[in-house]
Amino acid sequence: MKTLETDVCIAGGGPAGMLLALLLAKMNIRVHVLEKQKNFDREYRGEILQPRFLQMLDQLGLKEYLEKFPHEKLKQGAFFVHDHQIGSINFQNVYSGIPYAISMPQPVLLQALYEKAAEYPSFELSFHASVMKMIMEEGVVKGVTVKCVDEEFDIRAKITIGADGRFSTLRRLMDYAIEYEQYSMDLIWFTIEHPEHWERMLRFQISNGPTCIMGSKYGNRLQVGIAFKREEWDAIKQQGIEAFKQTIINTHPYFKDFASSLTDFKPFTPLQSKLFMVKQWAKDGCLLIGDAAHCATPIGAVGVSLSCATAVIAADVIVKAINENDFSAGMLNLVQKIREPEIRKIHAFQKKIENVMVDSPVLRKIRPIAITLLAKTPLFTKIQKRMLLMPTPLPIDPQLSFNKQ
C-alpha cells in the first residue's frame, strides 16, 4: 500500500475545508483535501451567505473574486403572515458597508475556492476519497488511511483536520466527546419556481401552522423549508402524500399548484435542525473545524459563515504550529479558544428561536403579534446585527489575506 506525505490532510471538501486548504496553500504549506463525493454537487447546503461571511471575505481579499461567480444579491428579508408583511430586515441598516446577502449555490462556491487553490502547487484534492482509519503513533495522530475508488493508501501528515461535517468520520474515529446538543426540529426543503410578483428576498412565513423559511435562489427558483417537530416528519409520511398536500397549501396558498402535482415525497429533503458543541476540538496532531466541531441550525442562515470563520482562524494557528514544529493539542486548541465564545452565543440564540418555531398551537397564535411588536423596537435591529455581522475582524496574520500588501 502506497504512502503519501503532506503537511496538512483535510477530511472534507465543504466550505470550511476548501477555504482552509486555499489559505494554507497560499502560505506554501502542503495540503491534501479528501472529499468522499465524486464532485462538489450538493443541494440544500448553505446557499445564503450573510454579510458576516462577506465581511470575512473582504478581510481576506477574496470578496471581489468570489462575486465574479454566479450569484444573486439579496438586499432584504421580511416576516409575513400570509401576504401581510409584519417586520423586515434591511441589510443596509444591518451593515452599510455590505448592504446585502448573497444567494450562491454551494457547488459554485466550492468550485470558486477550488480554482483559486489549484493555482498553488502545494494544493492537492482527491475526490471519492473516504477516511477508513487514523494513523496513530504513541497517541499522536500522524495521518489517515484512505480508500479512493478501489485503492487504499496512507496519507501521513503533520496535522490532520476533520472538516467532514455534522456526521464527521474523524470525530467518530477519534471518539470526540459532545459537550451539549439540541435537536428539536426538522426543516423539510423543496424548490419551486419563484413567484413573478414576489421581491427577491428572504421570507419568514408565520402562520397558525408550521413556520416556513423561503429564500430567493439563484436561477429564478424559490427554496422553501417548512419546520416540524423532530418526531412529526415520520408521522406525516405514514399518513401519506394526500394528507400532506393540505398542510403545504395551508402554509401558503402559492404552494397549491406544487402540492397538487405531488404523487410522493421524493421532492422533499429533510434536514435535521441540530446544533451541538464538541467539548474539545483538538487532540495531538488532529483538529476538528466547522460542523464537525460546532454544528449550527439553519436559523439565521449563518452556518457556513461560522464554519468558515473557524477555518480562517485554524489557518492562522496551523501556520504558527508548522513554523514552530508544534502539533500538540495545546497549540491547536488556540482555534477553539478564539472561536468558541461567539459560537456559544449564536447557539443560545438559535435555541430560543427554535423553541418559538415549534411551540404549542396556543403560542403559535400569538407569534404574529409578538413579532410585529418586536419589529418596532431597537432590539430587533440589535438582534439582526448580532446574528448577521461579525462582532470584530478576525484576529489573523495579514499575510493570510489576498489583499495587496
C-alpha positions in Angstrom: 0.0 0.0 0.0 1.5 3.3 -1.1 2.1 6.2 1.3 1.7 9.9 0.5 3.1 12.7 2.7 1.8 16.2 3.2 1.9 18.9 5.9 -1.9 19.1 6.4 -4.5 16.5 5.5 -8.1 17.8 5.4 -11.0 15.4 5.5 -14.0 17.2 3.9 -14.2 19.4 0.8 -17.0 21.6 2.0 -16.7 25.4 2.5 -14.6 25.2 5.7 -12.3 22.5 4.3 -11.8 24.2 1.0 -11.2 27.7 2.5 -8.7 26.3 4.9 -6.9 24.5 2.1 -6.8 27.6 0.0 -5.3 29.7 2.8 -2.7 27.1 3.7 -1.7 26.6 0.0 -1.2 30.4 -0.3 1.2 30.1 2.6 3.2 27.4 0.7 2.0 24.7 3.2 1.4 21.3 1.5 -2.3 20.4 1.9 -4.3 17.5 0.7 -8.1 17.6 0.7 -10.1 14.4 0.8 -13.7 14.6 -0.4 -15.8 11.5 -0.3 -18.2 12.6 -3.0 -17.3 12.3 -6.7 -17.7 16.1 -7.2 -18.9 19.3 -5.5 -22.6 18.8 -6.4 -24.9 19.1 -3.4 -28.2 20.7 -2.7 -29.9 22.4 0.3 -26.4 23.2 1.7 -25.8 26.8 2.9 -26.6 28.8 -0.2 -27.3 32.1 1.7 -24.0 33.9 2.5 -24.7 36.6 5.1 -22.9 39.9 5.5 -20.7 38.3 8.1 -19.4 35.9 5.5 -18.8 38.8 3.1 -17.0 40.8 5.8 -14.7 37.9 6.3 -14.0 37.5 2.5 -13.3 41.3 2.4 -10.8 40.9 5.1 -9.2 38.1 3.2 -9.2 40.0 -0.1 -11.5 37.3 -1.7 -14.8 39.1 -1.9 -14.4 40.6 -5.4 -13.0 37.3 -6.6 -16.0 35.3 -5.3 -18.5 37.8 -6.7 -17.3 37.1 -10.2 -19.0 33.7 -10.0 -22.8 33.2 -10.5 -24.8 34.6 -7.6 -27.6 36.9 -6.6 -27.6 39.8 -4.2 -30.4 39.8 -1.6 -30.9 43.3 -0.1 -33.7 42.5 2.4 -35.6 39.9 4.3 -39.1 40.1 5.8 -41.6 38.4 8.1 -45.0 37.7 6.7 -48.4 36.5 7.9 -49.9 35.2 4.7 -49.1 38.1 2.3 -49.0 40.8 5.0 -45.5 42.0 6.0 -45.2 42.4 9.7 -41.4 43.1 10.0 -38.3 43.4 7.9 -34.6 43.0 7.7 -32.9 45.7 5.6 -29.3 44.8 5.1 -28.4 48.5 4.6 -29.4 49.0 8.2 -27.5 45.9 9.3 -24.2 47.0 7.7 -24.0 49.8 5.2 -20.5 48.6 4.1 -22.0 45.4 2.7 -25.8 46.1 2.3 -26.7 42.6 1.0 -26.5 38.9 1.5 -25.6 36.6 -1.4 -27.5 33.6 -2.7 -24.9 31.3 -4.3 -25.3 27.5 -5.0 -22.8 25.7 -2.8 -21.2 23.9 -5.8 -20.4 27.3 -7.3 -18.8 28.5 -4.0 -16.7 25.3 -3.7 -15.6 25.4 -7.4 -14.5 29.1 -6.9 -12.4 28.1 -3.8 -11.0 25.1 -5.7 -10.0 27.1 -8.8 -8.2 29.6 -6.6 -6.4 26.9 -4.5 -5.4 25.0 -7.7 -3.2 27.9 -8.6 -0.8 26.8 -5.9 1.5 23.7 -6.4 1.2 22.9 -2.7 -2.5 22.1 -3.0 -4.0 18.7 -3.8 -7.5 17.3 -3.8 -8.8 13.7 -4.1 -12.5 13.0 -4.9 -14.2 9.7 -4.0 -11.8 9.6 -1.0 -13.1 8.2 2.3 -11.2 8.0 5.6 -11.0 4.4 6.8 -8.9 4.7 9.9 -6.5 7.0 11.7 -2.7 6.5 11.7 -1.6 6.7 15.3 1.9 6.7 16.9 2.3 6.9 20.6 -1.2 8.5 21.0 -0.5 11.2 18.3 -2.4 11.4 15.0 0.0 11.0 12.1 -2.5 10.9 9.2 -5.2 8.7 7.8 -5.7 5.6 5.8 -7.9 6.4 2.8 -10.0 4.4 0.3 -10.1 6.2 -3.0 -12.3 4.4 -5.6 -10.8 0.9 -5.4 -7.4 1.8 -4.0 -6.3 2.2 -0.4 -3.3 4.3 0.7 -1.9 6.1 3.7 -1.6 9.9 3.9 0.9 10.9 6.6 0.5 14.4 7.8 1.8 16.7 10.5 -1.7 17.8 11.2 -5.0 16.1 10.3 -8.2 18.2 10.1 -11.7 17.0 10.4 -13.8 19.3 8.2 -16.2 16.5 7.3 -19.5 17.9 8.6 -22.0 17.1 11.3 -21.7 13.4 10.8 -17.9 13.6 10.9 -16.0 10.3 10.4 -12.9 11.8 12.2 -15.0 12.8 15.2 -16.3 9.2 15.5 -12.9 7.5 14.9 -11.2 9.7 17.4 -14.0 9.4 20.0 -14.5 13.1 20.5 -17.0 13.9 23.3 -20.0 16.2 22.7 -20.5 18.8 25.4 -24.1 19.8 24.5 -26.6 19.0 21.8 -30.1 20.0 20.8 -32.3 18.5 18.1 -35.9 19.5 18.3 -36.9 20.4 14.7 -36.6 19.2 11.1 -36.7 21.5 8.1 -38.3 19.9 5.1 -36.8 21.5 2.0 -38.2 21.7 -1.5 -37.6 24.0 -4.5 -40.2 25.6 -6.8 -40.4 28.4 -9.4 -40.1 31.9 -8.0 -43.3 33.8 -8.0 -43.0 36.6 -10.5 -44.7 39.2 -8.3 -42.6 38.5 -5.2 -39.5 40.5 -4.5 -36.2 38.7 -4.4 -35.5 38.3 -0.7 -35.5 36.1 2.4 -39.1 35.4 3.6 -40.1 34.1 7.0 -43.7 32.9 6.8 -45.6 32.9 10.1 -48.9 31.0 10.4 -51.1 29.1 12.8 -49.5 26.0 11.3 -45.8 25.3 10.6 -43.3 28.1 10.2 -41.8 28.4 6.8 -38.5 29.8 5.6 -38.2 30.9 1.9 -35.2 32.2 0.1 -34.8 33.5 -3.5 -32.4 31.1 -5.1 -30.1 31.8 -8.0 -31.7 30.8 -11.3 -35.2 32.2 -10.6 -36.0 29.5 -8.1 -37.5 29.6 -4.6 -36.1 27.4 -1.9 -38.6 26.6 0.8 -38.1 25.0 4.2 -41.1 24.0 6.4 -40.4 23.5 10.1 -41.8 20.5 12.0 -41.0 19.0 15.4 -38.5 16.2 15.0 -41.0 13.4 15.6 -43.6 14.8 13.2 -42.0 14.1 9.8 -42.1 10.3 10.2 -45.7 10.5 11.2 -46.5 12.8 8.2 -45.0 10.2 5.8 -47.0 7.4 7.4 -50.2 9.4 6.8 -49.4 9.6 3.1 -48.8 12.4 0.5 -52.5 13.2 0.1 -52.8 14.4 3.7 -49.6 16.3 3.4 -50.8 18.3 0.4 -53.2 20.2 2.5 -50.5 21.1 5.1 -48.4 22.6 2.3 -51.4 24.6 1.0 -52.2 25.9 4.5 -48.6 27.1 4.9 -49.0 29.4 1.9 -51.6 29.5 -0.9 -48.9 29.9 -3.6 -47.9 26.3 -3.0 -51.3 25.0 -4.2 -50.1 24.1 -7.7 -47.0 22.4 -6.4 -49.0 20.4 -3.9 -51.5 19.3 -6.5 -48.7 17.9 -8.6 -47.3 15.7 -5.9 -47.5 11.9 -6.1 -44.9 11.0 -3.5 -42.4 12.5 -1.0 -39.4 12.5 -3.4 -39.3 16.3 -4.0 -38.7 16.8 -0.2 -35.3 16.7 1.5 -35.4 16.6 5.4 -32.6 18.4 7.2 -32.1 17.8 10.9 -32.0 21.2 12.6 -29.4 20.1 15.0 -26.8 22.1 17.0 -24.0 20.7 19.1 -20.6 21.7 20.5 -17.7 19.3 20.8 -16.1 19.5 24.2 -12.5 19.6 23.0 -11.8 20.3 19.3 -8.1 19.4 19.3 -6.1 16.3 20.1 -2.4 15.8 19.4 -2.0 16.1 15.6 -5.7 16.4 15.0 -8.3 19.3 14.9 -12.0 19.5 14.2 -13.4 22.6 12.5 -16.8 23.7 11.1 -19.8 21.5 11.6 -17.6 18.7 12.8 -16.8 20.7 15.9 -19.7 23.2 16.3 -22.8 22.4 14.2 -25.4 25.3 14.0 -29.0 25.1 13.0 -30.3 26.8 9.8 -31.8 29.6 11.9 -30.3 32.8 10.6 -28.5 31.0 7.7 -25.1 31.6 9.4 -23.8 28.0 9.5 -21.4 28.5 6.5 -20.2 31.8 8.0 -19.4 30.3 11.4 -17.7 27.3 9.9 -15.5 29.4 7.5 -14.6 31.8 10.2 -13.2 28.9 12.2 -11.3 27.7 9.1 -9.7 31.1 8.8 -8.6 31.1 12.5 -7.4 27.5 12.0 -5.2 28.5 9.1 -3.6 31.2 11.2 -2.9 28.8 14.1 -1.7 26.0 11.7 0.8 28.3 10.1 2.2 29.1 13.6 2.2 25.4 14.5 4.2 24.4 11.4 6.6 27.3 11.9 7.2 26.2 15.5 7.0 22.5 14.8 4.4 22.1 17.5 1.4 20.0 16.5 0.1 19.4 20.1 -3.4 19.7 21.3 -2.2 22.7 23.3 -1.2 24.6 20.2 -4.2 23.5 18.1 -6.6 24.3 20.9 -6.0 28.0 20.3 -8.6 27.7 17.5 -11.3 26.8 20.0 -10.2 29.4 22.5 -10.7 32.1 19.9 -13.9 30.9 18.2 -15.9 29.2 20.9 -17.3 32.2 22.8 -19.1 33.7 19.8 -20.4 30.3 18.6 -21.9 29.7 22.1 -23.8 33.0 21.8 -25.1 32.1 18.4 -26.2 28.6 19.6 -28.0 30.1 22.6 -29.9 32.5 20.3 -30.8 29.7 17.9 -32.2 27.6 20.7 -34.5 30.4 21.7 -35.8 31.0 18.1 -36.3 27.3 17.5 -38.4 26.9 20.6 -40.7 29.6 19.2 -40.8 27.9 15.8 -42.0 24.6 17.1 -44.0 25.7 20.2 -47.6 24.8 21.1 -50.7 25.7 19.0 -51.7 28.3 21.6 -48.4 30.1 21.4 -48.4 29.9 17.6 -51.4 32.2 17.5 -49.7 35.0 19.3 -46.4 34.8 17.3 -47.5 37.3 14.7 -48.5 39.8 17.3 -45.2 39.3 19.2 -43.0 39.7 16.1 -45.0 42.8 14.9 -44.3 44.5 18.3 -40.7 43.4 18.4 -40.0 44.7 14.8 -40.9 48.2 16.0 -38.2 48.3 18.7 -34.4 49.0 18.5 -33.9 45.5 19.9 -35.0 44.0 16.6 -32.1 45.7 14.7 -29.7 44.7 17.5 -30.7 41.1 17.2 -30.1 41.2 13.4 -26.6 42.6 13.8 -25.7 40.0 16.4 -26.6 37.2 14.1 -25.7 38.6 10.7 -22.4 40.5 11.4 -19.0 39.5 12.7 -18.5 41.4 16.0 -14.9 42.3 15.1 -12.5 41.4 12.3 -10.9 38.0 12.7 -7.6 38.2 14.6 -5.3 36.8 11.9 -1.9 37.5 10.4 -2.3 39.9 7.4 -0.2 37.5 5.3 -3.2 35.2 5.0 -5.0 37.9 3.1 -5.0 38.2 -0.7 -5.2 42.0 -0.4 -2.2 43.7 -2.0 0.4 44.2 0.7 
